[in-house]
């Protein structure tokens, strides 16, 4: 099956309406004012398992035969799908074995166990979703169990499509633009099927991590294309290969794909928390991140962004702030060669740093047999416009400086 019908989503909705939470569609005044548009947020971060994934997982499992349910289910997930499967296992009293990559935040692992209780077993394996998926398939085939796919299954996609059905039921205006994150493609293929059937003029804009553009690459190549490497930071949407089914549906319905830089996603997460009191995970924040890339097109328009999940590990917030600061040009790292004489550091502090600049990192070891010694220095600026002035003062004072850019291998060490 390469297409999905609106009737499939309506049937899924009837199954799910008394199981999942009908999440609110809220107009966001801050974003509406910023972009001079009517911006609505579909709050799937408020779903029972704090993401939309419960919809597809539960609906697929509900369609299994009694024999399949008795034998149990297997799934692979970076976190949110696993929570949906775990919730469904407990609710339907079905045993499940859930394979998760080592990169899954501990918060998501713990939530899976909390939702599934004694009905599920979690297996941590592989560095990526694709690694866990391969191991899960091997286990499923060896034990003849049903596989609950996170995106490449018509029932999963129909379940995710109920997000689009709720949006269209709840809004009184014509939607000009709808922004949705893309991982494996299940959500966007499902909701775009419903929304385009009801409102063909609505522009469906997919959003992928810049470091994991699997759908955009596949569309450019006119075939599903597996990425050879990717940035795994956006754990909920970093997939090497989108689903064949979700690709075949999406390629007819998606109007554009925005690639969201990981650092900018972090800025959005912090803004959502500080200005809107919304806890969004990286994949959930991507649609709002994309608004900046469409600010001219959406002016005066009605826009919906799907906040697909809110399972954010608080332990990652320091890293997210750092990534945001680097992206915004406020945090910089340098290797600075200091003369090994008394007063050199004082000169740097007095004559190079501006009044609002702050040293956030300083690693230095004195070398007795050398005239100069390198130091790793992190500097936080008050404004990105202060950067060229800082560089000029370094040169004027005779300091030998090498900046560590985000493309350098060493950058992974300092971040």
C-alpha positions in Angstrom: 0.0 0.0 0.0 1.6 3.3 -1.2 -1.2 5.6 -0.4 -3.4 6.3 2.6 -7.0 7.4 2.4 -8.8 9.9 4.7 -11.2 7.1 5.6 -8.3 5.1 7.2 -7.6 8.0 9.5 -11.2 8.5 10.4 -11.4 4.8 11.4 -8.2 5.2 13.5 -9.7 8.2 15.2 -12.8 6.2 16.2 -10.5 3.6 17.8 -8.4 6.2 19.6 -10.8 8.9 20.7 -11.5 7.3 24.1 -7.8 6.2 24.5 -5.5 9.1 23.6 -5.9 12.7 24.8 -7.4 15.2 22.4 -4.5 17.7 22.8 -5.2 21.4 22.6 -4.7 23.7 19.6 -3.5 27.0 21.2 -2.9 30.3 19.6 0.5 31.6 20.7 0.4 35.3 21.2 4.2 35.7 21.5 4.9 33.9 18.2 1.9 35.6 16.5 3.3 39.0 17.4 6.8 38.1 16.4 5.9 36.9 12.9 2.8 39.2 12.4 0.8 36.0 11.8 -1.8 33.8 13.5 0.4 31.1 14.9 -1.2 28.1 16.6 0.6 25.3 18.4 -0.8 21.7 18.4 0.4 20.6 21.8 1.2 16.9 21.4 3.8 17.5 24.2 0.7 17.3 26.4 -0.2 13.8 25.2 -0.5 11.0 27.7 3.1 9.9 27.0 4.1 13.4 26.1 4.3 12.8 22.4 2.1 11.8 19.4 3.7 8.4 19.1 1.0 6.8 21.3 -1.5 7.2 18.5 0.2 5.1 15.9 1.5 2.5 18.4 -1.8 1.9 20.1 -3.8 1.8 16.9 -1.5 -0.7 15.2 -1.5 -3.0 18.3 -5.3 -2.8 18.5 -5.5 -4.2 15.0 -3.4 -7.3 15.8 -5.1 -10.7 16.1 -5.6 -12.3 19.5 -2.9 -14.8 18.7 -0.4 -12.0 17.8 -1.2 -10.2 21.0 -0.8 -13.3 23.1 2.6 -14.0 21.5 3.7 -10.4 22.2 5.2 -7.5 20.3 8.6 -6.1 19.4 9.6 -2.5 18.6 12.7 -0.3 18.1 12.7 3.3 19.2 14.8 6.3 20.2 12.3 7.0 23.0 8.9 8.3 22.2 7.6 5.4 20.1 8.9 3.1 22.9 6.8 5.0 25.4 3.7 4.6 23.2 4.2 0.9 22.8 4.9 0.5 26.5 1.7 2.3 27.4 -0.3 0.2 24.9 1.3 -3.0 26.2 0.1 -2.3 29.7 -3.3 -1.1 28.6 -3.9 -4.1 26.3 -2.1 -6.5 28.6 0.3 -7.5 25.8 4.0 -8.5 26.5 6.5 -6.4 24.7 10.3 -6.3 24.1 11.6 -2.8 23.3 15.0 -2.1 21.7 16.5 1.3 22.3 19.8 2.9 21.2 22.5 3.8 23.7 22.0 7.5 22.8 18.4 7.5 24.2 18.3 10.0 27.2 17.9 8.2 30.5 14.7 10.2 31.1 13.0 8.4 28.1 14.3 5.0 29.2 12.9 5.5 32.7 9.5 6.6 31.3 9.3 3.5 29.1 9.7 1.3 32.1 7.2 3.4 34.0 4.5 3.2 31.3 5.0 -0.5 30.6 5.6 -1.8 34.1 5.9 -5.6 34.1 4.5 -6.0 30.6 7.7 -4.9 28.8 11.4 -5.5 28.7 13.8 -2.9 27.6 17.0 -3.8 25.6 19.6 -1.1 25.1 21.7 -1.8 22.0 23.4 0.1 19.1 24.4 3.7 18.7 21.5 4.8 16.5 17.8 4.0 16.0 18.8 2.1 12.8 21.2 -0.2 14.9 18.4 -0.9 17.4 16.0 -1.5 14.6 18.2 -4.2 13.0 18.6 -6.0 16.3 14.8 -5.8 17.0 14.0 -7.3 13.5 16.4 -10.2 14.2 14.7 -10.9 17.5 11.2 -10.6 16.1 12.0 -13.0 13.2 13.6 -15.5 15.6 10.6 -15.5 17.9 7.8 -15.0 15.4 6.4 -11.9 17.1 4.5 -8.9 15.7 6.7 -5.9 15.0 5.2 -2.5 15.9 7.0 -0.2 13.4 7.4 3.5 14.5 6.6 4.9 11.0 6.7 2.5 8.1 3.3 0.8 8.6 -0.1 1.9 7.3 -1.8 1.5 10.7 0.9 3.5 12.5 0.6 6.3 9.9 -3.2 6.3 10.1 -2.9 6.7 13.9 -0.5 9.6 13.6 -2.9 11.1 11.0 -5.4 11.7 13.8 -3.3 14.7 14.8 -4.3 16.3 11.5 -7.9 15.4 12.1 -8.0 17.0 15.5 -6.3 20.2 14.1 -8.9 20.5 11.3 -11.8 19.9 13.7 -10.5 22.5 16.2 -9.6 25.4 14.0 -12.1 27.9 12.5 -9.7 29.5 10.0 -8.2 28.3 6.8 -4.6 27.1 7.5 -2.1 28.6 5.1 1.0 26.8 6.5 1.4 23.7 8.6 4.8 22.9 10.0 5.7 19.4 11.2 8.9 17.6 12.2 10.1 14.6 10.2 12.0 11.6 11.5 11.0 8.5 9.8 8.0 10.3 8.1 5.1 8.7 9.9 3.6 11.9 11.4 3.9 14.1 8.4 2.6 11.5 6.0 -0.4 10.8 8.2 -1.4 14.4 9.0 -0.7 15.7 5.5 -3.0 13.0 4.1 -5.9 14.2 6.2 -5.2 18.0 6.0 -4.6 18.0 2.2 -7.9 16.1 1.7 -9.8 18.7 3.7 -7.7 21.8 2.7 -5.7 21.2 -0.4 -4.3 24.8 -0.4 -2.6 24.4 2.9 1.2 24.3 2.5 2.7 21.4 4.4 6.2 22.2 5.5 8.4 19.4 6.9 11.3 20.2 9.2 14.3 17.9 9.6 17.5 18.3 11.6 20.3 19.8 9.4 22.5 17.0 10.5 20.0 14.2 9.5 18.2 15.3 6.3 16.9 11.8 5.4 13.6 12.8 3.8 15.0 15.8 1.9 17.9 13.7 0.6 15.4 11.0 -0.5 13.1 13.5 -2.3 16.1 15.0 -4.1 17.2 11.6 -5.3 13.6 10.5 -6.2 14.1 7.4 -4.1 14.5 6.4 -0.4 18.2 7.1 0.3 20.0 6.0 3.4 22.3 8.6 5.0 25.9 7.4 5.4 26.4 9.6 8.5 24.3 12.0 10.6 24.3 14.1 13.7 22.4 12.2 16.4 21.7 15.3 18.6 18.0 15.4 17.7 17.4 11.9 19.0 13.6 11.9 18.2 14.2 12.7 14.5 17.6 11.4 13.6 16.9 8.5 11.3 19.3 7.3 8.5 16.5 6.0 6.4 12.9 7.1 6.2 10.1 4.6 5.6 9.3 3.5 2.1 5.6 3.9 2.8 6.0 7.3 4.5 8.2 8.4 1.6 5.7 7.4 -1.1 2.9 9.2 0.7 4.9 12.3 1.6 6.5 12.9 -1.8 3.1 13.8 -3.2 1.9 16.0 -0.2 4.9 17.8 1.2 5.4 21.3 -0.2 8.8 22.0 1.2 11.4 20.8 3.8 13.3 23.1 6.1 16.6 21.9 7.5 16.9 23.2 11.1 20.4 23.7 12.5 20.9 21.9 15.8 22.1 25.1 17.5 19.1 27.0 16.4 16.8 24.2 17.6 18.4 24.7 21.1 17.7 28.4 21.0 14.0 27.6 20.3 13.9 25.1 23.2 15.2 27.7 25.6 12.8 30.4 24.3 9.8 28.0 24.5 10.7 27.3 28.1 11.6 30.8 29.2 8.9 32.7 27.3 6.1 30.2 26.9 6.5 27.8 29.8 6.6 24.9 27.3 9.0 22.0 27.7 9.8 20.8 24.2 12.3 18.1 23.1 14.5 18.9 20.1 12.2 17.1 17.6 9.2 18.9 19.0 10.8 22.3 18.8 11.9 22.0 15.1 8.6 23.3 13.5 8.8 26.5 15.5 12.5 26.8 14.7 11.5 26.7 11.0 9.3 29.8 11.3 12.4 32.1 11.0 13.1 30.6 7.6 9.6 31.3 6.4 9.0 34.7 8.2 8.3 36.6 4.9 5.9 33.9 3.6 3.9 33.5 6.8 3.3 37.2 7.5 -0.4 37.9 7.8 -1.1 34.1 7.4 -2.6 31.4 9.6 0.1 28.9 10.7 0.0 25.7 12.7 3.1 24.2 14.3 2.9 20.6 15.7 4.9 20.5 19.0 5.3 16.7 18.6 6.9 15.9 21.9 8.0 17.2 25.3 10.3 14.4 26.6 13.3 16.5 27.2 16.0 15.3 29.6 16.8 18.1 32.0 20.4 16.8 32.2 20.8 18.0 28.6 19.8 21.6 29.2 23.4 22.8 29.9 24.5 21.3 26.5 21.5 22.9 24.8 22.3 26.3 26.2 25.9 25.9 25.0 24.9 24.9 21.5 22.5 27.8 21.4 25.1 30.3 22.5 27.6 29.0 19.9 25.0 29.1 17.1 23.9 32.7 18.1 27.6 33.8 18.0 27.7 34.5 21.7 30.1 31.7 22.8 33.5 31.2 21.2 36.5 29.0 21.9 40.1 29.8 21.2 43.6 28.3 21.5 45.6 31.3 22.7 49.4 31.2 23.0 50.3 33.1 26.2 53.9 34.3 26.8 55.3 32.6 29.9 55.9 35.7 31.9 54.3 37.3 34.8 51.4 39.6 33.9 50.5 38.1 30.6 47.1 36.9 31.7 46.5 40.3 33.4 47.2 42.1 30.1 44.8 39.8 28.3 42.0 40.5 30.8 42.7 44.3 30.9 43.5 45.0 27.3 41.7 42.4 25.2 38.4 41.5 27.0 35.6 44.0 26.6 33.6 45.2 29.6 30.8 42.8 28.9 32.9 39.8 27.9 33.2 36.9 30.2 35.7 34.0 30.4 33.7 30.7 30.7 36.6 28.3 30.3 40.4 28.5 30.9 42.6 25.5 30.6 46.4 26.2 30.9 49.5 24.3 32.0 52.8 26.1 32.5 55.6 24.8 30.4 59.0 25.6 32.0 61.1 24.9 29.0 59.1 27.0 26.5 58.6 30.8 26.0 55.0 30.4 25.2 52.2 28.0 26.2 48.8 27.4 24.7 45.6 27.9 26.7 42.1 26.8 25.8 39.9 29.8 26.4 36.1 30.0 26.2 34.7 33.6 25.9 31.0 34.5 26.2 30.0 37.8 24.5 27.1 40.1 25.4 26.3 40.5 21.7 27.4 38.7 18.5 28.5 42.1 17.2 31.2 42.2 19.8 33.1 39.4 18.1 35.1 41.3 15.4 36.1 43.9 18.0 37.4 41.1 20.3 39.5 39.6 17.4 40.9 43.0 16.5 42.0 43.6 20.1 43.7 40.2 20.2 45.7 41.0 17.1 46.5 44.5 18.3 47.9 43.2 21.5 50.1 40.6 19.7 48.4 37.4 21.0 48.7 34.4 18.7 45.2 33.0 18.4 43.5 30.0 16.7 39.7 29.8 16.9 38.1 26.4 17.3 35.2 26.4 14.8 32.2 24.1 15.0 33.6 22.2 12.0 36.8 21.2 13.9 37.1 17.8 15.5 38.3 19.5 18.7 35.0 21.3 19.0 33.4 18.1 20.1 35.9 18.0 23.0 35.1 21.6 24.2 31.3 21.4 23.8 
